[in-house]
Amino acid sequence: MRIRSLTTRLITWVLGATLIVSVVIFYVRFAENRQNLERDAGQTAELAARALVNDISGLMRGIEQATRTLGSVVRHVRPDPDQSRALLRSLIMADPAIYGAAIAYAPEAFVAGTDFAAYMYRSDDGGLQYMDVVAQDPGFRNKPWYRVPALTGKATWSEPYLDADLSGIDMVTFSIPVYEDNDGGLRLLAVVTADVALGSQRSRIKAKSKEFGDDVRVLILSREGRVITVETLHEELSRDVTGVYTVPLAEYAAQRGREDVRVLAERMMQGEQGTATLIGIDRETRQWIHFRPLALTGWSVAVIVEEALLLEAIEASELREIALFALNLALVALIVVTLARRITGPLRQLATTAREIGHDPLAAEVPAITTHDEVGDLGEALRRMQVDIGNYVDELKTTLDAKQRLEGELSAARQIQMAMLPRLPEDGRLTDGCDVAATLIPAKAVGGDLFDLIPLVDGRLLFMVGDVSDKGAAAALFMAKTVALANLLGRDGVAPAELLGRLNQELCRDNDACMFVTALCGVLDPASGEVVYANAGHNAPLRFGRDGQAAYIDMPPGTMLGVFEEATYREMRLELHPGETLLLYTDGVTEANNIELELFGDDRLEAFPGGLFASSAALVKGVVDAVEAFAGEAEQADDITVLALRRTESGRVEKVYEMRGGTEELSGVQVWLESELREAGIGDDLAGELQLAAEEVLANVIHHAHHDLPDAAAEIVLRFDPDEIMLQFSDSGPAFNPLEEAPEPDLDLPPEERPIGGLGVLLCKRLADRIEYRREEGRNILRFVKRRPSG
Amino acid sequence: MSFSVHQDSVRNGGQRLALSGRLDSTTAPQFEQSVGNVLGSPPAILVFDMAGLEYISSAGLRIIFKLQKAVKGISGEVMMVNLQPPVRKVFEIIDALPSLSVFSSVAELDDYLDHMQAKEIEKHSGG
């Protein structure tokens, strides 16, 4: 499992939240700053423009005033050339802004027949220079400074122009017309002018504008839209000073596709006042522009502020803020990490400890956490848990030990119990004429099922199946008691009904616990097929026919054993035909349940094709398999006992020969045997082997049982079954099992060096398909069986 | 139930015992008696001709082994010829065949004896 650490999560959330808040604050501040910037830029530009307009207006007004004063003097005095020279000198000297001044009389106005116009200006050396305009520039009356006021009769500021003839500097000129009375009307007397050199004014304006910022610049347009200031024009716009003066800015901008500049120029020319932003009137940057009219001259003054400059300041402060913000964030992260470590460190330790406690509660060491907080509380809880688990484990160990001891005892009891059940030959031939098999599959607990099979002396077979009412040790003991008693009674040849009656009486005695047994007991006579049986409350057995049909035996239930002392049992009879099978079982079969708690049931058992199984052993296994398959995952709740009894097919022929005497009698046996075998149509090879076996066994009997005395007696039974031939030898001599007690010849030695004994037994063992010995009722019984050759 | 044994000589100073009938507990003493001379002075080569023997039990085997032991005692050789299936099976069961020279017919046995004789002559002439 991947753990997303608490530290990581804390950092993510805290830093994330801080970041979001900061970004919002930052954004708001940024927007505010931008707004402030715009306001500041507009204000700066407006302030500067206002100041400049005032400044220039003041200057211009001074010049106008001085010029008008000169005009009024000229009107009243009509100064001669000398007077004119003096007047002009004083005018120029009075105002440093004035570059030059002129008095130009109208034709015939000074003195009839003479013409007079004087001009004085500042020379390069700083002195004043006088010029006779009539002599120097006879066509002066066509020049705008004279012509415009003379024609309009109004004082006027000229458009800027370059004084190419005289000084080579650019300037503007203020001209006023002076009139005199003439017979009730007015007549032009003279035009008086004052020149302002733009060069010096530009420097002044520039200096003035710098008061508002290093990069604050000024653009002044003339009445007709010509650019008066030079530095403010974009390189391309200001390439040619002459061009600037001759072409209005609006027209100039239109020619170069600068629509924004053209619009600005138009608005300025129309005397509007306002603010505009545009990219690069003189540079490729964003600029703030405030423009307002200069009423006196009809000019328009615009102040240009570079946005970049203001931005720089803002950006610097913004950078500072970002840096602070980052520092802040780092600090928060540091605090969070430290804090998280202090919390998760102990938590991690506690987690490790908790895991260790899982493995070994006592060995794990709970870290000492002394903080009085939730983590400390957890540590304390873990410590308590360790102690509790330790105690719990101890208790569990004690309980487990006791349980194991008990289980060991139970399993021993179970083994003893199982050992009380009879052991059956694998081929089911416990008694001649029937094939029998039985199994008891114990449930987990010691249970109380039982079965018994006792071959009786007369060839009959006693069988019994029982089920003690309860489970556990008491039931097991009760079962043991029942089996022991039944064995005792059964071997004495007591008939089933009486056997159950006496068993009942014995079991009733001192049965304070009121345990009881259901049992079915019967005796089968394989020769006749008669079954005598009695029931003590047990399940009805099932009879399987040869054809596979099955049916329950109809019988009264009978009283179970161990409860009613006076109970008696009725004897019943049935005939078992050759090939038919009787199936006895306990309710562990019919009441076996699957996980859906459905029962196996009588019907399912009845439908079982028991008749089709080749042997009783196969049938028993088949029934058990069917029950287990049905139960599936469900735990086996009760002992399962199945007992099958099949009467084998008839076709059996038995021949008996009584031998009496010593070795010499053997030839008599051989003669009898040979003739019987020939009569039965047995082939020479098989007959020879049977004869050999008979000779070897009987020689052994004579030698061991009768010490080679001539009074040896033995009974030889030759039995033909459809599939096999059996030779049974029985004698009443001392118990001797040749199969185990005869010396085994050492086959590794060369035959001539082997001890002689045991060779015959070896031959018998090797020749037999089945050979068995048992001691019964004081007799040695040895059976030698050969299968008939198939086909 | 008869058993008989016929004894004669073969080449190279060998003895032949031709057995017939049933050799069992009853007839074994008779057989033992009739081969007393063979047991007394065992020949270098003892041939059992089993052509007529139809039955043998451990009692008979015991005497066969006794004879075998005597012959082997003088470094002689025991041979068997004409073993009938039931008898052969008995020998097989007790794992006795490997210690015997078994021939399926008299002709085969004669070839073997001829071969041995030739070798004997060669040995004498060569030495």
Interface residues (C-beta under 8 A of the other chain):
Chain A: T663 E664 L666 S667 Q670 V671 D684 D685 G688 E689 Q691 L692 E695 E696 A699 P745 L747 P750 P751 E752 E753 R754 I756 L759 G760 L762 L763 R766 L767
Chain B: M1 R22 D24 S25 T26 E54 Y55 S57 S58 A59 L61 R62 F65 K66 Q68 K69 K72 P85 P86 K89 V90 I93 I94 D95 A96 S99
